[in-house]
Amino acid sequence: MIVEQLVDKKYRNDIQGIRVLGAFIILIFHIWFNRVSGGVDVFFVVSGYLMASVLVTDYLNHGFESVLCFWARIAKRIIPSTITILIVTVVAGYFILPPTLIEPFLEEVISVLFHVENIKLILNSVDYLAREFPPSPVQQFWALSVQVQFYFLLPFILLPSLRVSQATNSLNFLFFVLFTLILSSFCYSLYLTSIEPSTAYFHPLTRAWEFFSGVFLFFLIKKIKLKSRVSGLFSIVGIVLLLCAALLVSPDLNYPGYVATIPVCAAILLILSGTYEQLYVNKLLATPWFSKMGSYSFTIYLWHWPVLVFYREINGGKEASLLGGLLIISASLVLAFLTSEYVEKPLKSIDKSKWKLVGVSSVAVSCSTAFFCWWLLIDYRSLQNEVYNSIDSKVVATDWSPEYVNIATTIDDNYANITRKQLLAVRWNRPKSIREGCQQRPTISDLIICEYGNLNSDRVLMLVGSSHAAQWMYPIEQLAIEYGFKLKVMTKSGCPFGALQNSGNSCSQWNKQVIEKLIEDKPSLLIVNATLTSSVSKEFVPQEWVEQWKLVSSEGIKIIGIRDNPRRLEDLTTCISRNIQNYNLVCRLDSSDLLDNDVLLEHALENVIDTSSYFCSDGVCPPIISNFIVLRDKHHINELYVRHISHEIQQKIKSFYPELF
């Protein structure tokens, strides 16, 4: 029978070596280069190849009951080490991570326990504001989540196809199914990577073709006969491709997309080259050291990330040095060895009759860990609700000063008594429009229009742009209420008024609709961002914005621009948490590196509100002003600080167009 011929009882030590290559490439490029390397793609191809072999063997031994056998094998291999790594990481993370990072960390731990970490990261990538926080110590589990999802799906695709193959004594139908899946997934990967790469990176459908390539290779490999020279050439080309994927692929390229074909092809060539006669590279990969390390490879991958994250936290967020990186790798190897020797191996040796007890115990520990994390999250959730429920009442508090306080008095070595509650609450201090869901997602071009103020008024104020426009909503809404305007807010995450070259098609389409709406409504006043700041370069005025302003002005619409606030490389609350004793020195910014006063001298807009004095004085931009943490992440202003300076903003708006007020 044709299916029986697929079973190969020869153990491929060199495949373990391929897994080692993938693991160490990941470690090296995560630790010292902080970018994608293609190592995970190698894992996916190898997993597809090996799991096809396991499933075919189980199918021949147990028929369709092999589904349960297959899943039991996977659970036996994955659950013990996963729970062990998670428990250690949760305990260490609770004591090492800044309090501002505990909540998203615990949320991800729960996602990992249910093998949906990649879905959680997709949701975070869609949530523009959630992107501002550094990766959690369990983010690496996204790859395991994708693998588990593939393992769950594989029997439902493979077993019916194998049944057809047995009936027809041909693999043609199976090849057709696999080829269709590979092509469909690859095309979807190209599409999604082009429009939303951050989502595509974690999406199971963009990665499915990599797994199914390994599955396809398993069934195809028996039909391929390679000469020695060709095998040797394939192994060398495979290594070269793997190194090219790691060394030459620019981090600016969207991933996975077509770029992922490089490490995938590398893995395929390396597997092919060692099928019949192992030469050169494959002999090296099959040596005892590589074979032994291969059994630890994925555990090494799972351990290296929390070790790296905790190393950075202990060192104040700094990247690892050469020595530090070697320590991280050494620690990962030791932890992987201990996990294998004292968790995985003892469980493998347990009698089959006791595996039901082990399974029940594993589920119980997983659920207990999830419950513990959920219990810890209650405190954070209650704080979020408290912030949301009280933020609108704080403007009338007796200790609230509606007038601007000169920030020069705060730029010294005196430190405000910053509490844990303040640090945790500041991330939720968002504008009303964002809290109410009135901001379009990055990938969607449809307009979301929210109205505030006097809803029956014919006089209209419009606030348009990205989240950097939305953060100025409060003072504008108060003007609308006081002077009888209707305020219309149209904002979109990551999309300014005037789409930039790198803004994407969604932003361009959204801007076209905004222009049409502006021309239709003819607002009394349009308020937009006037400049664009960056954490790595000086402030400037994009030409695309200027063209858009000219277009709107030609329709007789009055415009006021608000100068952008300074941006940071690091989340501010995290910086303060890491440096609570000297945050004024460590977390301050040099305004000369970020702001450029020359952009205001010949600005295309006649009326621009210069906000720089609200954030910087004498060349320094302090992290805390008048006891307010200025930013709630890397570059969005704390809503309470906006309210603190709102009186000044309102006065400047009225001074530009007194006839409207």
C-alpha positions in Angstrom: 0.0 0.0 0.0 1.2 3.5 -0.9 0.7 4.9 2.6 2.6 2.2 4.3 5.6 3.0 2.1 5.8 6.5 3.6 6.9 5.3 7.0 10.6 5.7 7.4 12.0 4.1 10.6 15.4 5.6 10.1 16.1 8.3 12.7 17.4 11.6 11.2 19.9 13.0 13.6 20.7 15.8 11.2 17.1 17.2 11.5 17.9 17.8 15.2 20.9 19.7 14.0 18.7 21.8 11.8 16.6 22.7 14.8 19.7 23.7 16.7 20.7 26.1 13.9 17.3 27.6 14.0 17.4 28.1 17.8 20.9 29.6 17.9 20.2 32.0 15.0 17.1 33.2 16.9 19.1 33.7 20.1 21.9 35.6 18.4 19.7 38.0 16.5 17.3 38.5 19.4 20.1 39.2 21.9 22.5 41.3 19.9 20.6 42.6 16.9 17.0 42.8 18.2 15.4 41.7 14.9 13.9 38.9 12.9 16.3 36.1 11.7 14.1 33.4 10.1 14.9 30.9 12.7 11.2 30.5 13.7 10.4 29.7 10.1 12.9 26.9 10.2 11.2 25.5 13.3 7.8 25.6 11.5 9.0 23.7 8.4 10.8 21.1 10.5 7.7 20.7 12.7 5.5 20.1 9.7 7.9 17.5 8.4 8.2 15.6 11.7 4.5 15.9 12.7 3.5 14.4 9.3 5.7 11.4 10.1 4.2 11.0 13.5 0.6 11.3 12.3 1.1 8.8 9.4 2.6 6.3 11.9 -0.2 6.7 14.3 -2.8 6.4 11.5 -1.3 3.1 10.3 -1.4 1.8 13.9 -4.7 3.2 15.1 -6.7 4.4 12.1 -8.9 7.4 12.8 -8.4 6.9 16.5 -4.9 8.2 15.8 -6.1 11.7 16.3 -6.3 11.2 20.1 -2.9 9.4 20.1 -1.4 12.3 18.1 -2.8 15.0 20.4 -1.7 13.0 23.5 1.9 12.9 22.1 1.9 16.6 21.6 0.4 17.3 25.1 3.0 15.0 26.7 5.8 16.9 25.0 4.5 20.4 25.4 2.5 20.9 28.6 5.1 20.0 31.3 7.8 22.3 30.0 5.4 25.1 29.1 3.9 25.1 32.6 7.3 25.0 34.2 8.7 27.9 32.2 5.5 29.9 32.8 5.5 29.4 36.5 9.1 30.4 36.9 8.6 33.4 34.5 5.4 34.6 36.4 7.2 34.5 39.8 10.3 36.2 38.4 8.3 38.8 36.4 6.2 39.8 39.3 9.3 40.9 41.2 11.5 42.1 38.4 9.2 43.9 36.0 8.1 47.5 36.6 4.5 47.7 37.9 3.4 49.4 34.7 4.2 46.2 32.7 2.6 43.6 35.1 -0.9 43.9 33.8 -0.1 43.2 30.1 2.3 40.5 31.2 -0.4 38.7 33.2 -2.8 39.0 30.3 -0.4 37.3 28.0 0.4 34.6 30.5 -3.3 33.6 30.4 -3.2 33.7 26.6 -0.2 31.4 26.6 -1.9 28.9 28.9 -4.8 28.6 26.3 -2.3 28.6 23.4 -3.7 31.8 21.9 -0.7 34.1 22.5 -0.4 34.9 18.8 -4.0 36.0 18.7 -3.4 38.2 21.8 -0.5 39.8 20.0 -2.5 40.3 16.9 -5.1 42.1 19.0 -2.4 44.2 20.5 -1.0 45.0 17.1 -4.4 46.2 16.0 -4.7 48.3 19.2 -2.5 51.2 18.2 -2.1 52.3 21.9 -1.1 48.8 23.1 1.9 48.9 20.7 3.7 51.4 22.9 4.7 48.9 25.6 7.8 46.7 25.4 7.5 43.0 24.7 6.5 40.8 27.6 8.7 37.9 29.0 6.2 35.4 27.4 5.9 36.9 24.0 8.1 34.1 22.5 5.2 31.7 23.2 3.4 33.0 20.1 5.4 30.5 18.0 4.3 27.6 20.3 0.7 28.9 20.0 0.9 28.8 16.2 2.3 25.3 16.4 -0.4 24.0 18.7 -3.1 25.5 16.4 -1.4 23.7 13.5 -1.2 20.4 15.4 -4.9 20.7 16.2 -5.8 21.2 12.6 -3.4 18.8 10.9 -5.3 15.5 11.6 -8.5 16.9 10.1 -6.7 17.7 6.9 -4.3 14.8 6.6 -6.3 11.8 7.7 -9.2 12.1 5.2 -6.6 12.7 2.5 -4.7 9.6 3.6 -7.9 7.6 3.4 -8.5 8.8 -0.2 -4.9 7.9 -1.0 -5.4 4.4 0.4 -8.6 4.0 -1.6 -7.0 5.2 -4.9 -3.5 3.9 -4.2 -2.2 7.3 -5.2 -0.9 10.4 -3.4 -2.2 12.8 -6.1 -5.2 13.9 -4.1 -3.1 14.5 -1.0 -0.6 16.5 -3.1 -3.4 18.6 -4.5 -4.8 19.4 -1.1 -1.4 20.3 0.4 -0.5 22.4 -2.7 -3.8 24.3 -2.5 -3.3 25.0 1.2 0.3 26.1 0.7 -0.6 28.4 -2.2 -3.6 29.9 -0.5 -1.7 30.6 2.7 1.3 32.0 0.9 -0.9 34.4 -1.2 -2.7 35.5 2.0 0.6 36.0 3.7 1.7 38.3 0.8 -1.5 40.2 1.0 -1.7 40.7 4.8 2.0 41.5 5.1 1.6 44.3 2.5 -1.3 46.0 4.4 -0.7 45.1 8.1 2.7 43.4 8.7 2.4 43.5 12.5 -0.8 41.4 12.3 0.6 39.1 9.5 3.7 38.2 11.6 1.6 36.4 14.2 -1.3 35.2 12.1 -1.7 31.4 11.8 -3.0 31.7 8.2 0.1 33.5 7.1 2.3 30.9 8.7 0.3 27.8 7.6 2.2 27.5 4.3 5.5 27.0 6.2 4.1 24.1 8.2 2.4 22.5 5.2 5.6 22.9 3.2 7.2 20.6 5.7 4.3 18.2 5.4 4.4 18.3 1.6 8.1 17.6 1.8 7.6 14.5 3.9 5.3 12.9 1.3 7.3 14.1 -1.6 10.7 13.1 -0.4 10.3 9.4 -1.2 9.8 10.3 -4.8 13.1 12.3 -5.0 16.4 10.6 -5.7 19.4 12.9 -5.3 22.9 12.2 -6.4 25.7 12.8 -3.9 26.9 16.0 -5.6 23.4 17.4 -5.6 22.9 16.5 -1.9 26.1 18.2 -1.0 25.2 21.2 -3.0 21.8 21.4 -1.5 23.2 21.3 2.0 25.6 24.1 1.3 23.0 26.3 -0.4 20.7 25.6 2.5 23.2 26.9 5.0 24.0 29.9 2.8 20.3 30.8 2.5 19.8 30.5 6.2 22.7 32.9 6.8 21.4 35.2 4.2 18.0 35.3 5.8 19.6 36.2 9.1 22.3 38.6 8.0 21.1 40.3 4.8 17.3 40.7 5.2 16.7 44.3 6.2 14.6 44.8 9.4 12.8 47.5 7.3 11.3 44.7 5.1 7.8 43.6 6.1 7.7 40.0 7.4 6.8 37.2 6.7 5.6 37.9 3.2 7.9 36.8 0.4 11.0 37.3 2.6 10.0 34.2 4.6 10.6 32.0 1.5 14.4 32.3 2.1 14.5 30.5 5.5 11.7 28.1 4.4 13.7 27.1 1.3 16.8 26.8 3.4 15.1 24.3 5.8 13.7 22.3 2.8 17.1 22.0 1.2 18.8 21.0 4.4 16.1 18.3 5.0 16.3 17.1 1.4 20.1 17.0 1.3 20.3 14.4 4.1 17.6 12.0 3.0 19.7 9.3 1.3 23.4 10.2 1.7 24.6 12.6 4.4 27.6 14.7 3.2 29.4 17.7 4.5 26.9 19.9 6.4 24.5 17.0 7.2 27.3 14.9 8.7 28.1 17.8 11.0 24.5 18.4 11.9 24.1 14.7 12.8 27.0 14.6 15.3 26.1 13.7 18.9 26.5 17.3 20.1 24.0 18.7 17.6 21.7 15.7 18.1 21.7 16.2 21.9 21.2 20.0 21.6 18.4 19.4 19.1 16.3 17.7 21.8 16.6 20.9 23.9 16.3 23.3 20.9 12.7 24.5 21.3 13.0 24.6 25.1 16.1 26.8 24.7 14.0 29.1 22.5 11.3 29.3 25.1 13.8 30.0 27.9 16.0 32.6 26.2 13.3 35.3 25.9 12.4 35.7 29.6 16.0 35.5 30.5 16.7 38.3 27.9 13.8 40.5 29.1 14.8 40.1 32.8 18.4 40.9 32.0 17.4 44.1 30.3 15.1 45.1 33.2 17.8 44.5 35.8 20.2 46.6 33.6 17.8 49.5 33.3 16.5 48.6 29.9 19.9 48.5 28.2 20.7 46.1 25.4 23.0 43.1 26.2 26.7 43.5 25.7 28.8 40.7 24.3 29.5 39.2 27.7 25.9 39.8 28.8 24.6 38.0 25.7 26.9 35.0 26.4 25.5 34.9 29.9 21.9 34.9 28.6 22.7 32.0 26.2 24.5 30.1 29.0 21.5 30.6 31.3 19.1 29.5 28.6 21.1 26.3 28.0 21.3 25.5 31.7 17.5 26.1 32.2 16.7 24.0 29.1 18.9 21.2 30.4 17.3 21.3 33.8 13.8 21.4 32.3 14.6 18.4 30.1 16.3 16.3 32.8 14.0 17.0 35.7 10.6 17.7 34.1 10.4 16.1 30.6 12.4 12.9 31.0 10.8 11.8 34.4 7.4 12.3 32.9 8.3 10.3 29.7 9.3 7.4 31.9 6.0 7.2 33.8 3.9 4.1 33.1 1.2 4.7 30.6 -1.4 3.7 33.1 -0.6 6.8 35.1 -0.8 9.2 32.2 -4.4 10.0 32.8 -3.4 11.3 36.3 -0.6 13.3 34.8 -2.9 14.8 32.2 -5.5 15.7 34.9 -2.7 17.2 37.0 -1.3 19.2 34.1 -4.8 20.7 33.3 -5.3 21.5 37.0 -1.9 23.3 37.3 -2.7 25.2 34.0 -6.1 26.3 35.3 -4.6 27.2 38.7 -2.0 29.3 37.1 -4.5 31.1 34.9 -6.8 31.7 37.9 -3.9 33.1 39.9 -3.0 35.5 37.1 -6.7 36.5 36.7 -6.8 37.2 40.4 -3.8 39.4 40.2 -5.4 41.2 37.3 -8.5 42.2 39.4 -6.5 44.9 41.1 -5.4 46.4 37.8 -8.9 46.1 36.3 -10.5 47.9 39.3 -7.9 50.7 38.9 -8.8 51.0 35.2 -12.5 51.3 36.0 -11.7 53.8 38.7 -9.7 55.9 36.3 -12.4 55.8 33.6 -15.2 56.6 36.1 -13.4 59.5 37.8 -11.4 61.1 35.0 -14.2 63.4 33.9 -14.8 64.6 37.5 -11.3 65.6 38.2 -11.6 69.0 36.5 -13.8 70.3 39.3 -11.6 69.0 42.1 -10.7 71.6 44.7 -7.0 71.1 44.2 -7.2 71.5 40.4 -5.4 74.5 39.0 -6.9 75.6 35.6 -4.0 77.9 35.0 -0.7 77.0 33.5 2.2 76.6 36.0 5.7 77.4 34.7 7.5 74.2 34.3 10.9 75.7 35.0 10.3 75.3 38.7 10.0 71.5 38.2 13.3 70.9 36.4 15.5 70.3 39.3 16.6 67.4 41.5 13.5 67.5 43.7 11.4 64.3 43.1 7.7 64.1 43.3 6.3 61.3 45.5 5.2 59.1 42.6 2.9 56.3 43.8 2.4 52.9 42.3 -1.2 53.9 41.7 -0.2 56.9 39.7 2.1 54.9 37.5 -0.5 52.3 36.9 -3.3 54.7 36.3 -1.6 57.0 33.8 -1.8 54.6 30.9 -5.6 54.8 31.1 -5.7 58.6 31.2 -6.8 58.8 27.6 -9.0 61.3 25.7 -12.7 60.8 25.9 -13.0 60.1 22.2 -10.5 57.2 22.5 -12.1 55.9 25.7 -15.5 55.8 23.9 -14.0 54.0 20.9 -14.2 57.0 18.6 -11.0 56.4 16.8 -10.6 54.3 13.6 -8.3 51.3 13.6 -5.1 51.4 11.6 -6.2 49.0 8.9 -9.8 50.3 8.3 -10.5 53.3 6.1 -14.1 54.0 7.0 -14.8 57.3 8.8 -15.9 57.3 12.4 -17.4 60.6 13.3 -18.3 61.4 16.9 -20.1 64.6 17.9 -19.8 66.5 21.2 -20.8 69.9 22.5 -24.1 71.5 21.3 -25.4 68.7 19.0 -28.1 71.0 17.6 -25.8 73.8 16.6 -25.1 74.8 13.0 -21.7 76.1 14.0 -19.1 73.3 13.7 -15.6 72.8 15.1 -13.7 69.8 13.6 -10.8 68.0 15.2 -9.1 65.8 12.6 -6.0 63.6 12.4 -4.2 60.8 14.3 -4.2 60.1 18.1 -1.9 63.1 18.4 -4.8 65.2 17.3 -7.3 63.3 19.5 -5.2 64.1 22.6 -6.2 67.8 22.4 -9.9 67.0 22.4 -10.6 68.2 26.0 -9.9 72.0 25.6 -11.6 72.0 22.3 -14.7 70.3 23.6 -14.9 72.8 26.5 -14.8 75.6 24.0 -17.6 74.0 22.0 -19.7 73.6 25.2 -19.1 77.2 26.3 -19.7 78.9 23.0 -22.4 76.7 21.5 -20.5 74.8 18.9 -21.0 71.3 17.7 -17.6 69.4 17.8 -17.0 66.7 15.3 -14.0 64.4 15.9 -12.6 62.3 13.1 -9.4 60.5 14.1 -7.6 57.4 12.9 -4.8 55.5 14.7 -1.4 56.2 13.1 -2.9 58.3 10.3 -2.4 62.1 10.3 -4.4 64.7 8.3 -2.4 64.3 5.2 -1.3 60.7 4.5 2.5 60.2 4.4 4.3 58.0 1.9 4.6 55.2 4.6 1.0 55.7 5.9 -0.5 53.0 3.8 -3.5 52.8 1.5 -6.0 52.7 4.3 -4.8 56.1 5.6 -4.9 57.6 2.1 -8.5 56.4 1.6 -9.5 57.7 5.0 -8.0 61.2 4.2 -10.0 61.3 0.9 -13.2 60.8 2.8 -12.2 63.4 5.4 -11.6 66.0 2.7 -15.0 65.2 1.2 -16.6 65.6 4.6 -14.9 68.9 5.3 -16.0 70.3 2.0 -19.5 69.1 2.6 -19.8 70.4 6.2 -17.8 73.6 5.8 -16.8 73.8 9.6 -16.3 77.2 11.2 -12.8 76.0 12.3 -10.6 73.0 11.6 -8.0 72.0 14.2 -5.1 69.7 13.2 -1.5 68.8 14.1 0.9 71.4 12.7 4.2 69.5 13.0 5.5 66.0 13.3 8.0 65.0 15.9 10.1 61.8 16.1 12.0 60.0 18.8 15.1 59.7 16.6 15.1 62.9 14.4 14.1 66.5 14.6 10.6 67.9 14.2 9.4 68.8 10.7 6.4 69.7 8.6 5.5 67.0 6.0 4.9 68.4 2.5 1.8 66.1 2.3 0.2 68.1 5.1 1.0 71.4 3.5 -0.8 70.3 0.3 -3.8 69.2 2.3 -4.0 72.4 4.2 -3.9 74.4 0.9 -6.7 72.3 -0.4 -8.9 72.9 2.6 -8.0 76.6 2.8 -9.1 77.1 -0.8 -12.6 76.0 0.3 -12.6 79.0 2.8 -12.2 76.8 5.9 -10.2 78.3 8.8 -7.4 76.1 10.2 -5.5 76.1 13.4 -2.5 73.8 13.9 -1.2 72.5 17.2 2.6 71.9 17.5 3.4 68.2 18.2 4.8 67.2 21.6 8.2 65.6 22.0 8.4 61.8 21.5 10.5 59.2 23.4 12.2 56.0 22.5 11.0 54.4 25.7 7.7 54.3 27.5 7.8 57.1 30.1 6.1 55.2 33.0 8.5 52.3 32.5 11.5 54.6 32.6 10.2 56.2 35.8 9.5 52.8 37.3 13.0 51.6 36.5 14.6 54.8 37.8 12.4 55.8 40.7 15.2 57.4 42.6 16.6 59.6 39.8 14.0 59.7 37.1 14.3 63.4 36.6 17.9 62.9 35.4 17.5 59.6 33.5 14.0 60.2 31.9 14.3 63.8 30.8 14.8 64.7 27.2 17.0 67.2 25.5 14.6 69.4 23.5 17.4 70.5 21.0 17.5 66.9 19.8 13.8 66.7 19.1 12.2 70.1 18.6 13.1 72.6 15.8 11.9 76.1 16.4 12.8 77.0 12.8 9.8 75.1 11.5 7.5 77.7 13.0 9.3 80.7 11.4 7.9 80.1 7.9 5.1 77.7 8.7 2.5 77.1 6.0 -0.3 77.7 8.5 -0.8 81.3 9.6 -2.1 80.2 13.0 -0.1 77.6 15.0 -0.2 77.0 18.7 3.3 76.5 20.0 3.1 73.9 22.7 6.8 73.5 23.3 6.8 75.7 26.5 4.3 73.2 28.1 6.8 70.4 27.8 10.3 71.9 27.8 12.2 74.7 29.4 15.8 75.8 29.0 16.5 72.9 26.6 15.1 70.2 29.0 11.9 68.3 28.8 11.2 66.8 32.3 9.2 63.6 32.8 6.9 65.1 35.5 5.5 68.6 35.5 3.5 70.0 38.4 3.2 66.5 39.8 1.7 65.2 36.5 3.4 62.4 34.6 3.5 64.2 31.2 3.2 61.2 28.8 1.1 58.0 29.3 3.4 56.0 27.0 6.2 57.0 24.5 4.5 59.9 22.9 0.8 60.4 23.9 0.1 63.1 26.5 -1.5 62.2 29.8 -5.1 63.3 29.6 -4.9 64.9 33.1 -1.9 67.0 32.0 -3.8 68.1 28.9 -6.6 69.3 31.2 -4.0 71.0 33.4 -2.9 73.2 30.4 -6.3 73.4 28.6 -6.9 77.0 29.7 -3.8 78.1 27.9 -4.8 76.2 24.7 -8.3 77.7 24.8 -7.0 81.2 25.1 -4.7 80.8 22.1 -7.5 79.4 20.0 -9.7 82.3 20.9 -6.9 84.8 20.2 -6.5 83.6 16.6 -10.2 83.9 15.7 -11.9 86.2 18.3 -14.9 86.7 15.9 -15.9 83.1 16.5 -15.8 83.3 20.2 
